[in-house]
């Protein structure tokens, strides 16, 4: 059995143990990393993923059959299709495995989850491996991360960020839960506006959409945003 590790917000821990991990990572399935002898390299993606997922991340350790086909590669290159055992071996044999990832092209069953553990939140790299000392990519500087305001002033955007109306237009035509979630994170990173525009999503049938909405509404002002969060907390098991 191949040992893999998936990172998820800590609030999802109970749901993952109960029902597994949904296959949603960039349309490729479930994002994972090989469990390596190095604790730091195994959890190298923590700092980078925290730029996009507010709150504390937890590590989900899973095991899948060695002969199951997965995708493996560096984040900025086309992945190759190999067995799970081969994917783990490829990463273990690299002199520098930073930036590598594995995608399991299906949901992870609850029985394949071995345990969920807390991990230090400062592990790994941000923006890209070896980014320290180089000019950060301006489009990747996420609000709320350390020194984000300073870096935005030093490195203005190379291209304009989507405007609020553009994001709302994109949300209106979003068809899948994944598309809705992507827009919600963008709205949460820039908006302090009226929560009424998101109220229709409170009763969305997808639990993860409701969970992300709960987090994003914390960046909205006003009593309505607080009331919507209370209502959402009643329909999300991990917030009850």
N, C-alpha and C positions, 0 to 999 in steps of 0.2 A: 504494500500500500504506500502511495506517495503522500508525504506530509507537506501540506500547504498552509499558508496563513493569509487570512483576509482581514482587512481593517474596516471597522464600522463604528458609527457613533455609539457611545456607551449606552445611550437610551434604548438602543435596539437589542441589547444583550438578551433580555428575557424572550423577546420574540424569536431571535435566532435560535436559542436553545429549544424553543417550542416548535418552530416550523421551518427552520433552516434559513438559507440565504437566497433571495430572489436574484434572477439572472438579468441584471440591468446595466452593467458597466459598459458604457459607450456602445451598446448594441452587440457586444462580443460575449456576454455571459457574466460570469462572476470574476472580478479582479482578484488575483492572489499573488503571493510571493512564495518562493521555495523556503522551507525551513532550513536554515543554514547553521553551521557550527557557531557562527558569529551572531550573537543576539542583536547587535546594532545593525548589521546588514540585513537580517531577517525583517527588522522593523524599520528599515531605512525610509519608507514612504510616509512615516507619521507626520513629520513637519510639513511636507509638501501637501498632503491631503488635508491637514488642518487649515490651510488657507482657504479651502473650499467648503469645509464642513465645520461650522461653529461647534464649540464644546469639546468634550473629551472623547478621544477615540479609544476603542478597545480592540484587542487582537482575537480573532476567531480562528482557532486551530482546527483544521479539517484533514481528513484522510480519504482519498479516492483510489480506485484501482490503478495499479501501475500501467496497465495497457490501455487506459482510457485516453482518447485523443484530446489534446489541448492546444492552445496557441502560446508561444513563448517568443520573447524578443525584447529589445530595448524600446522605451516609450516613443522614441522618435523614428523608429524604423519599422518596416513591414515584418510582422511576426511570422514564424514558421510553424507548421502543424506537425506535432510529434506526440509521442505518448507522454503521459504524466511523468513516468520514471525518467524518460529521456530529458524532459524539460528541467527537472530537478538536477539531473547530472550536468546538463549544459551550464546552468547557472553556478553550480558548485565548482565547476572546473575553470571558471573565468577568473582572471587575475583581478579584475575590478567589476563586480556584478552590480554596481550602483546604476539605477535607472532601468533595470530589467524587471519584467513582470510576466505573469502567466494568466491566461484567461481560460476558465473552464466554461465551455459553451452550453451551459445548462444551469438550472438551479441546484443548489446544494441541499440535500435532504437533511432533516434534523438528525437522523442516525449517523450521518457522516461528520457531524460536528463533535469534536472531542471535548473541547472546553473553550470558554471565553475568559480572557485574562486582561487585567489592567496593564498598561505599559507606560513608561515615561513619555511625556508629551514633547520632549525636546529632541528626540532621536531623529537622525537622518539629515537630509539636505532640503533646501528650499530653492524653487525656481528651476534648478538643474544641478546635477553633480558638478563639483568644482566651481560653483557659482561665486564662492567667496572671493572678493577682490575684483570681480568683474561687474560691468554695468548690467543691472537687472533689466529684464524685459519689462518695459513699462506697462504693457497690456496685462501682465501677470501679477502686478502689485495689488494684492487684495486688501480692501479696507478692513481694519480691525487687527491686522497683523502688526507685529512690533515694527516701529519706525515707518509705517506705511505712508503717513502724511509727509514725513521728511523726504522719503524716496520719491514720492509723486512730484514734489516741488523740484527735486534735483533732476528727475528723469521724466519729463512730461510725455504724454502718450504720443506714439508715432502715428496713430490713427484715432479718430474720435470714438469714444465709448458709445454704445447704443443709448439713445435717449429714452426717457421714461415712456413717452408715447410709442416709440418703436417697440419697446419691450412689452407694453400692454397689447399692442397689435399682434405681436408674436404669440402672446399668451392666448389670445382669442382664437387663434387658428391651430393651436397645439392640439394634437389628437391623442397622443400617447401619454402615459404617466411620466415617462422619462423626459419627454419634451416639456411638460408642465413643470417638472422639478427643476430642469435646467434654467428656465425663465425665472422661477421663484428665487433661486439662489442669486441670480443677477439683480433682481429687484431688491432683495434683502441687503445686497452690498452697497446700494446707492440710495434707497428710498427712506424717507421719513414722512411720507404723505398720508393720504386718507385710506384707511383700511377697507372702506366700503367696496373698492374696486376688486377686492379679493374675497369678499364675503361669500360669493357663490361657490367657492371651492371648499367651504367648511364641511359640506356633506358629500364630498367626492368619495366614490366607492373604494379608491385605492388608499390603503392605510399609510403607505409611505408618502403619498402626496399630502395627506393630512398632517403627518409628522413634520415634514419640511415646512408646510404652511405655518404650523405652530411655532417653529423656530424663527421663520422669516418675520412673522408678525411682531416679534420682540423689537424689531427695528422701526416699527410704525408707531406714531404717536396717537394719543386720544383714547377715550373710553371704549369706543367700538373695538379697537384692536385688542384691548384687555378682555372685553366680553367675548370676542371670538376665540381668544386663547383658552378661556375658561370652558367654552363649549367644546372646543377641540380636545381638551384634556379629558373630557368625559367619554370620548369615543376612541381614545388611544390608550391601550392597556398599560403601557409603560409610564403614563402620566396620571394614572388613576390612584 
